[in-house]
Amino acid sequence: MASADAGGTDALRVTARKGTPVKRPLWTCLTALAATAALTAGLAGPAYAGDRGAPKSAAKVVAAMQPGWNLGNTLDAVGADETAWGNPRVTKKLLSEVEKNGFRSVRIPVTLGQHEGPAPDYTIDPVVLDRVEEVVDWALDEDLYVLLDLHHDSWMWTNAMPTQHDEVLAQFTRTWEQLAQRFRDHPRTLLFESINEPQFAGSTGEAQEYALLDELNDTFHQVVRSSGGKNADRVLVLPTLHTDSGQARLDELVTTFTELADPNLAATFHYYGYWPFSVNVAGGTRFDATAQQDVTDAFARVHDTLVARGIPVILGEYGLLGFDRHTGTIEQGEKLKFFEYLGYQARTTGVTTMLWDNGQHLDRTAYTWRDPELFAQISSSWKKRSGTASTDQVFVRPGAVTEQTVTLNLNGTKFRDLSLGKHKLKQGKDYQLAGSTLTLPAALLQRLSGTGAYGTSAELVARFSQGVPWTIEIVNADTPVLADATGTTDAFAVPTQFRGDRLATMEARYLDGSNAGPHSWTSFKEFDVTFAPDQATGTILLRPAFFAEVTDGAPVVLTFHFWSGAVLQYTVVRSGTAVTGTVG
């Protein structure tokens, strides 16, 4: 629900549109009554849920938007219409479901250059503009704050500003003139974002890029403010260069804020994690101390540079870059730890978060979360910390069962219990706990391994004093077995008996020890881009992208690292488009 300033001591208790009792300041209630009377008399424009009273200050508007969700790859899709990138048409029910799932705001990216006419008017196709307004209105009707964002235009045409300055500035100005005019009477629960991930091609360097972004942000500000109506004090959101959280980027944005001297501004940045972990390359399989420090540092910089100066901040997009392909690029437990920690950092530094969802998270027809465990961790992180652990998978070798330890990450919580289904295990008998070290005895693991059939045999659940529980899979596994094969650079697969194990990463080196394949600065290749395990077919696929950067005729030794700790080697040789593979 849209929240209100707690202005004054006099307040009335009223019922919100969805029937939830809320406490609203007296001035808010009187404003709402006046608006209703004006509408009845035919003197007011359309009524929106947000017209009942948005906070007055930009900081409180941004705080009231927490948490937020992105309607990605839809109205921003490049193509014929909003379904061009595989998502269904937006429905009012979708936005209702977003609100029901606890979100208080939605970012609506739109790409408009492709729908504009020629210079000098750059007229936006009225059908497209009407559709954008329809979706915005649906979101407002659900009491959601809306952040309207000019999106892929950043790399489609505004990036040409270094070499086509006047043309780009003219189109950018006309685009925002049309948007400002269309939405000038919409409530202040609608915010505008100047441009997504600003970037510039063919510049003379970052100094010029900073100056060009400052010019775009300044133009955006002037156009919207001069359009009048509710745009006079609407909260406007300005990005850093590349929407990045680097210190130099943040400092330059502060300069723009200082020059504009407008209290109704907010800043935005994006965060997709420490890159090797975010895409699973260079051995970045775990949310380790380095990946965690990267999160800590990013939010510390944002807080100290912006929030501490009184500039409200929106994390306009966050997630993991590997999600662009599918959420399995990063191991489940490691990704859960990332989102738990990011939520904590955002909450404690005062940053509003907006989850990037291009259709891979919330199913837009079934209205269910594709990974319920992931969403449970994300939504819990909005309010509290959760306990995690060093791993969420314990591998047991049939016939050679030994005790294993798992380190609990209490994160300020207290360990409560460990259970198997509805059965609570007994500490000291079924398992031991010393500090944060959880020991799973051989006797327990032997019992849980059952028949010893490969794969998950049981799931233990650790519960803490708050937050979501942590699931530990007990997996029966033995050393995988590889086999010789032939194929082509377009389709080569290593026959693999996984035997319950799971592939974590792959290294590639020539016989002299130098690195082979893409990203030659590391021996560890990028998961799914260069290789991908396929449990269903019993293969490890080597992608064409891998062979595209492999020397013809030179043997490449692949080292496969499995989550159980097993390490296997395999040699491939490319001869033109033909590939042969041998064990060892």
C-alpha positions in Angstrom: 0.0 0.0 0.0 1.1 3.6 -0.6 2.2 4.9 2.7 1.7 8.4 4.0 3.7 10.9 6.0 3.0 10.7 9.7 2.4 14.5 9.7 1.0 15.9 13.0 -0.7 14.2 15.9 -4.2 14.3 14.5 -5.0 11.2 12.4 -8.0 9.3 11.3 -8.3 5.5 10.9 -9.7 4.8 7.4 -10.1 1.7 5.3 -7.8 1.3 2.2 -9.1 0.2 -1.1 -8.3 -3.4 -0.4 -10.0 -3.3 3.0 -6.9 -3.1 5.1 -7.2 -0.7 8.1 -4.5 2.0 7.9 -3.7 5.0 10.0 -3.5 8.1 7.9 -2.7 11.7 8.9 -5.7 14.1 9.0 -4.4 16.2 6.2 -4.2 13.1 4.0 -7.8 12.1 4.7 -9.1 15.6 4.1 -7.2 15.8 0.8 -8.7 12.5 -0.3 -12.2 13.7 0.6 -11.7 16.9 -1.3 -10.5 15.0 -4.3 -13.5 12.7 -4.2 -15.8 15.7 -4.0 -14.1 17.4 -6.9 -14.4 14.3 -9.0 -18.1 14.0 -8.2 -18.5 17.6 -9.3 -16.6 16.8 -12.5 -13.8 19.1 -11.6 -11.0 16.6 -11.2 -9.1 14.3 -13.5 -8.7 10.5 -13.1 -8.4 9.2 -9.5 -5.6 6.9 -8.6 -4.9 5.0 -5.4 -1.8 7.2 -5.0 -3.9 10.3 -5.0 -4.9 9.5 -1.5 -1.6 10.8 -0.3 2.0 10.0 -1.1 4.8 11.1 1.2 5.9 14.7 0.7 9.7 14.1 0.8 11.7 12.2 -1.8 13.3 10.2 0.9 10.0 9.0 2.2 8.7 8.3 -1.3 11.7 6.1 -2.0 11.4 4.4 1.4 7.7 3.7 0.8 8.7 1.9 -2.5 10.6 -0.9 -0.6 10.5 -3.6 -1.9 10.2 -3.3 -5.7 10.0 -5.5 -8.7 10.9 -5.0 -12.4 8.5 -5.8 -15.3 11.5 -6.7 -17.4 11.7 -7.8 -21.1 8.2 -6.6 -21.8 7.4 -3.0 -22.7 11.2 -2.6 -23.1 11.4 -5.5 -25.5 13.0 -4.7 -28.9 10.7 -5.9 -31.6 7.2 -5.7 -32.8 5.5 -5.5 -29.4 5.8 -6.4 -25.7 5.8 -10.2 -26.5 8.8 -10.0 -28.7 11.2 -11.4 -26.0 8.9 -14.3 -25.0 6.8 -12.8 -22.2 3.0 -12.6 -22.4 1.1 -9.4 -22.6 0.8 -7.7 -19.3 -2.5 -8.1 -17.5 -4.0 -6.2 -14.6 -4.0 -9.5 -12.7 -0.2 -9.8 -13.0 0.3 -6.5 -11.2 -2.3 -7.5 -8.6 -0.2 -10.7 -8.0 2.9 -8.6 -7.7 1.3 -6.5 -4.9 -0.1 -9.6 -3.2 3.5 -11.0 -3.0 4.6 -8.1 -0.9 6.0 -5.7 -3.4 5.2 -2.0 -2.9 6.6 -0.7 -6.2 7.1 -1.8 -9.8 9.7 -0.5 -12.2 8.3 -0.4 -15.8 11.1 -0.2 -18.3 10.0 1.1 -21.8 12.0 1.3 -25.0 10.5 4.0 -27.2 13.0 5.0 -29.9 11.8 2.1 -32.1 8.3 3.4 -31.8 9.1 7.0 -32.7 8.6 8.9 -36.0 11.2 10.9 -37.7 12.8 14.2 -36.7 12.0 16.8 -35.6 8.9 15.6 -33.8 9.9 12.1 -33.0 6.3 11.3 -32.3 5.7 8.2 -30.2 3.3 5.8 -31.7 0.0 6.7 -29.9 -0.9 3.0 -29.6 2.3 2.3 -27.8 2.0 5.4 -25.5 -1.6 4.4 -24.7 -0.4 0.9 -23.8 2.3 2.3 -21.5 -0.2 4.5 -19.8 -2.6 1.6 -19.4 0.0 -0.6 -17.6 1.1 2.3 -15.4 -2.5 3.0 -14.4 -3.1 -0.7 -13.6 0.0 -0.7 -11.3 -1.2 2.6 -9.6 -4.6 1.0 -9.2 -3.0 -1.8 -7.2 -1.5 0.9 -4.8 2.0 0.2 -6.3 4.5 3.0 -6.7 5.7 3.1 -10.3 9.1 3.9 -11.6 8.9 4.6 -15.4 12.2 4.1 -17.0 13.5 4.9 -20.5 15.4 1.6 -21.1 17.2 0.0 -24.1 17.2 3.4 -25.8 20.5 3.8 -23.9 22.3 1.4 -26.3 20.1 1.8 -29.3 20.5 5.6 -29.9 21.4 7.8 -26.9 24.8 6.1 -26.9 25.7 7.8 -30.2 25.7 11.2 -28.4 29.5 11.7 -28.6 29.3 11.7 -32.5 25.7 12.8 -33.0 25.2 15.2 -30.1 22.5 17.5 -31.4 20.4 14.7 -33.0 20.5 12.6 -29.8 19.7 15.5 -27.5 16.8 16.6 -29.7 15.3 13.1 -29.7 15.9 12.6 -26.0 14.2 16.0 -25.3 11.2 15.2 -27.4 10.8 11.8 -25.9 10.6 13.1 -22.4 8.4 16.0 -23.5 5.9 13.6 -24.7 6.1 11.4 -21.6 6.0 14.4 -19.3 2.9 15.7 -21.0 1.1 12.3 -21.0 1.7 11.7 -17.3 1.7 15.3 -15.9 -1.5 14.7 -13.9 -0.6 11.3 -12.5 0.0 11.1 -8.8 3.5 11.4 -7.2 3.5 7.7 -6.6 4.7 7.7 -10.3 8.4 8.4 -10.6 10.5 9.0 -13.7 14.0 7.6 -14.4 15.9 9.5 -17.0 17.8 6.7 -18.8 18.7 3.1 -18.0 22.4 2.1 -17.8 23.7 5.2 -19.7 26.6 4.5 -22.0 28.4 6.2 -24.8 30.1 4.9 -27.9 33.1 6.6 -29.6 33.7 9.0 -26.8 37.1 10.7 -26.0 37.1 9.1 -22.6 35.2 9.1 -19.3 35.5 12.8 -18.8 33.3 13.4 -21.9 31.0 10.6 -20.9 30.4 12.2 -17.4 29.7 15.5 -19.1 27.2 14.0 -21.6 25.3 12.1 -18.9 25.2 15.3 -16.8 23.7 17.0 -19.9 21.1 14.3 -20.4 20.1 14.3 -16.7 19.9 18.1 -16.7 17.8 18.1 -19.9 15.5 15.4 -18.4 15.1 17.5 -15.2 14.3 20.7 -17.1 11.8 19.1 -19.5 9.9 17.4 -16.7 9.8 20.3 -14.3 8.7 22.8 -17.0 5.8 20.6 -18.0 3.9 21.6 -14.9 1.1 19.7 -13.2 2.3 17.1 -10.7 5.6 17.0 -12.6 6.5 20.2 -10.7 7.5 18.1 -7.7 7.4 14.5 -8.9 10.4 12.5 -7.7 12.9 12.2 -10.6 15.5 9.4 -10.5 19.0 9.9 -11.9 21.5 7.2 -12.7 25.3 7.0 -12.5 27.3 6.3 -15.7 26.5 2.7 -16.6 24.3 2.7 -13.4 27.5 1.5 -11.7 28.4 1.9 -8.0 32.1 2.8 -8.6 33.3 5.7 -6.5 34.1 7.9 -9.4 30.6 7.3 -10.9 29.0 8.2 -7.6 31.0 11.3 -7.1 30.1 12.6 -10.5 26.4 12.0 -9.8 26.7 14.0 -6.5 28.0 16.9 -8.6 24.9 16.8 -10.8 22.6 16.7 -7.7 24.5 19.7 -6.2 24.0 21.7 -9.5 20.3 20.9 -9.7 19.6 21.7 -6.0 16.2 20.0 -6.2 14.9 18.2 -3.1 12.7 15.9 -5.2 15.5 13.8 -6.7 16.7 10.3 -6.1 19.7 8.3 -7.3 19.8 4.9 -8.8 22.4 2.2 -9.4 22.4 -1.5 -10.3 24.1 -4.4 -8.7 24.6 -7.9 -10.0 27.3 -9.2 -7.7 31.0 -9.9 -7.9 31.4 -10.7 -11.6 33.3 -14.1 -11.4 30.6 -15.4 -8.9 27.7 -13.7 -10.8 28.4 -15.7 -14.0 30.4 -18.6 -12.5 33.7 -18.0 -14.2 37.3 -18.0 -13.0 36.5 -20.5 -10.3 33.8 -18.3 -8.7 31.5 -21.1 -7.7 31.0 -19.9 -4.2 29.7 -16.8 -2.4 33.0 -16.6 -0.6 34.7 -13.9 1.4 35.7 -12.0 -1.8 32.2 -12.1 -3.3 30.7 -11.0 0.1 33.2 -8.2 0.4 32.2 -6.9 -3.0 28.6 -6.6 -1.8 29.7 -4.9 1.4 31.9 -2.4 -0.4 29.3 -1.5 -3.0 26.6 -0.6 -0.5 29.1 1.2 1.8 30.1 3.4 -1.1 26.5 4.2 -2.0 25.6 4.9 1.6 28.6 7.1 2.4 28.4 9.0 -0.9 24.7 9.4 -1.4 22.5 8.3 1.5 24.6 10.0 4.1 24.2 13.2 2.2 20.4 12.9 2.3 20.1 11.6 -1.3 17.6 8.7 -1.4 18.8 5.7 -3.4 17.0 3.0 -5.4 18.7 -0.2 -6.4 16.9 -0.2 -9.7 18.0 -3.7 -10.7 19.7 -6.5 -8.8 20.3 -10.2 -9.3 23.0 -12.4 -10.8 24.1 -12.1 -14.4 24.1 -15.9 -14.8 20.3 -15.6 -14.5 20.2 -14.2 -18.0 20.5 -17.8 -19.2 18.9 -19.6 -16.3 19.0 -19.6 -12.5 21.0 -22.9 -12.5 24.3 -21.3 -13.5 25.0 -20.7 -9.8 24.6 -23.5 -7.2 21.4 -23.2 -5.2 22.8 -22.7 -1.7 25.4 -20.2 -2.9 22.8 -18.1 -4.7 20.6 -18.1 -1.6 23.5 -16.8 0.5 24.1 -14.0 -1.9 20.5 -12.8 -1.8 20.3 -13.1 2.0 23.4 -11.0 2.4 22.4 -8.4 -0.3 19.0 -7.9 1.4 20.7 -7.3 4.7 23.2 -4.8 3.2 20.4 -2.9 1.4 18.2 -2.7 4.5 21.0 -1.5 6.8 22.3 1.1 4.4 18.8 2.5 3.6 18.6 1.5 0.0 15.3 0.6 -1.7 15.6 -2.6 -3.8 13.9 -3.5 -7.1 14.4 -7.2 -8.2 15.2 -7.6 -11.8 12.8 -10.1 -13.3 12.8 -10.7 -17.1 10.3 -13.5 -16.7 12.6 -16.1 -15.1 11.3 -15.6 -11.5 7.6 -14.9 -11.4 5.6 -17.0 -13.9 3.4 -14.4 -15.6 0.6 -16.8 -16.5 0.6 -19.2 -13.5 1.5 -16.4 -11.1 3.8 -18.7 -9.1 7.5 -18.4 -8.4 9.7 -20.7 -10.5 12.1 -21.0 -7.6 10.0 -20.7 -4.4 13.0 -21.3 -2.1 14.8 -18.4 -3.8 11.8 -16.0 -3.4 11.4 -17.1 0.2 15.0 -16.0 0.9 14.6 -12.8 -1.0 11.4 -11.8 0.7 12.6 -12.7 4.1 15.7 -10.5 3.6 13.5 -7.4 3.3 12.9 -7.5 7.0 15.3 -9.8 8.8 18.4 -12.0 8.5 18.4 -15.7 8.1 20.9 -18.4 9.1 22.7 -20.1 6.3 25.6 -22.6 6.1 28.8 -23.4 4.3 26.9 -25.7 2.0 23.5 -27.0 1.2 24.7 -30.4 -0.1 26.5 -33.2 1.7 27.8 -36.1 -0.5 27.8 -39.6 0.9 29.8 -42.4 -0.9 27.9 -45.7 -0.6 30.0 -48.2 1.3 32.4 -45.6 2.6 30.3 -43.4 4.8 32.2 -41.1 7.1 31.1 -38.2 9.4 30.9 -34.8 7.8 30.8 -31.2 9.1 28.8 -28.2 8.0 29.7 -24.7 9.2 26.6 -22.7 10.2 26.5 -19.0 9.3 24.2 -17.7 12.1 24.1 -14.1 10.8 23.0 -12.9 14.2 20.4 -15.6 14.7 20.4 -18.6 17.1 20.3 -22.2 16.0 17.1 -23.8 17.1 16.9 -27.4 15.7 17.7 -29.9 12.9 14.9 -31.9 11.5 14.2 -34.7 9.0 10.7 -34.1 7.7 8.4 -33.7 10.7 10.9 -35.5 12.9 13.1 -33.3 15.1 16.6 -34.8 15.5 18.2 -34.9 18.9 21.3 -32.9 19.5 24.1 -35.0 21.1 22.5 -38.2 19.8 21.7 -37.7 16.1 24.1 -34.9 15.6 26.6 -32.6 17.4 26.9 -28.9 17.5 30.0 -27.1 18.8 29.8 -23.4 18.3 28.9 -23.0 14.6 30.2 -26.4 13.6 27.4 -28.9 12.9 28.7 -32.5 12.8 26.7 -35.2 11.0 27.9 -38.6 12.3 28.5 -41.5 10.0 25.7 -43.4 11.7 23.2 -40.7 10.8 24.4 -40.4 7.2 24.4 -44.2 6.8 20.8 -44.2 7.9 19.8 -41.3 5.7 21.5 -42.8 2.6 18.9 -45.5 2.5 19.5 -48.0 -0.3 22.4 -46.0 -1.5 20.8 -45.2 -4.8 22.5 -42.3 -6.5 21.0 -38.9 -6.0 19.3 -37.1 -3.1 18.3 -39.5 -0.4 17.1 -37.1 2.3 16.8 -33.5 3.2 17.8 -32.1 6.6 16.3 -28.7 7.6 18.2 -26.4 10.0 16.0 -23.8 11.7 17.1 -20.6 13.4 15.5 -18.1 15.7 14.3 -16.0 12.7 14.3 -16.0 8.9 13.9 -18.9 6.6 15.3 -22.4 7.3 18.3 -23.9 5.6 17.9 -27.1 3.7 20.8 -29.6 3.5 20.6 -32.3 0.8 22.1 -35.7 1.6 23.3 -36.9 -1.8 24.5 -40.4 -2.5 27.3 -40.1 -5.0 30.4 -41.9 -6.3 33.2 -40.7 -8.6 31.8 -39.9 -12.0 32.9 -41.8 -15.1 33.8 -40.2 -18.4 34.2 -41.9 -21.8 35.9 -41.2 -25.1 33.9 -39.5 -27.8 33.9 -37.8 -31.2 31.9 -34.9 -32.4 32.1 -31.4 -34.0 32.7 -27.9 -32.7 29.0 -27.3 -33.0 28.0 -30.3 -31.0 30.4 -32.1 -28.8 29.4 -33.9 -25.6 31.6 -35.8 -23.1 29.7 -39.0 -22.2 29.4 -38.8 -18.4 28.0 -41.1 -15.7 27.4 -38.5 -13.0 26.6 -41.2 -10.4 24.8 -38.7 -8.3 27.6 -36.1 -8.4 27.2 -32.6 -9.8 29.6 -30.5 -11.9 30.8 -27.3 -10.3 33.3 -25.9 -12.9 35.8 -26.8 -15.6 39.4 -25.8 -16.3 41.0 -25.8 -19.7 44.8 -25.8 -20.4 47.1 -26.6 -23.2 49.9 -29.2 -22.6 52.3 -26.4 -21.8 50.1 -25.3 -18.9 48.8 -22.1 -20.6 45.1 -21.4 -20.5 42.9 -22.5 -23.3 39.5 -21.2 -24.5 37.7 -17.9 -23.8 38.8 -15.7 -21.0 42.4 -16.7 -21.5 43.4 -14.9 -18.3 41.9 -17.8 -16.3 42.0 -21.6 -16.7 38.4 -21.8 -15.2 35.8 -21.4 -18.0 32.4 -19.8 -17.8 29.6 -22.1 -16.8 26.9 -22.7 -19.5 28.6 -20.3 -21.9 31.5 -22.7 -22.7 30.4 -25.9 -21.0 27.2 -27.3 -19.4 26.3 -30.5 -17.6 23.3 -32.3 -18.8 22.3 -34.9 -16.2 19.3 -36.1 -18.2 21.4 -37.2 -21.2 24.4 -38.1 -19.2 26.8 -35.7 -20.9 28.9 -32.6 -20.4 28.3 -30.3 -23.4 31.2 -28.2 -24.8 29.7 -25.2 -26.4 30.8 -23.8 -29.8 31.9 -20.6 -27.9 34.6 -22.8 -26.2 36.0 -24.2 -29.5 35.9 -20.8 -31.2 38.9 -19.8 -29.1 40.8 -23.1 -29.1 44.0 -23.6 -31.2 43.4 -26.0 -34.0 45.4 -29.3 -33.5 46.5 -28.4 -30.0 45.4 -30.9 -27.3 43.5 -29.2 -24.5 43.4 -30.9 -21.1 40.0 -30.3 -19.4 39.8 -30.6 -15.6 36.3 -31.2 -14.3 35.6 -30.2 -10.7 32.6 -31.8 -9.0 30.8 -30.6 -5.9 31.7 -33.8 -4.0 35.3 -32.9 -4.4 36.0 -35.3 -7.3 38.4 -34.1 -10.0 38.6 -35.7 -13.4 40.7 -35.0 -16.5 39.7 -35.3 -20.2 41.6 -34.3 -23.3 40.0 -32.8 -26.5 41.6 -32.0 -29.8 40.0 -29.8 -32.4 40.9 -30.5 -36.1 38.9 -28.0 -38.1 35.3 -28.6 -37.2 36.0 -32.2 -36.0 36.7 -32.9 -32.3 38.0 -36.0 -30.5 37.9 -36.5 -26.8 39.7 -39.1 -24.7 39.7 -39.9 -21.0 42.7 -38.6 -19.0 
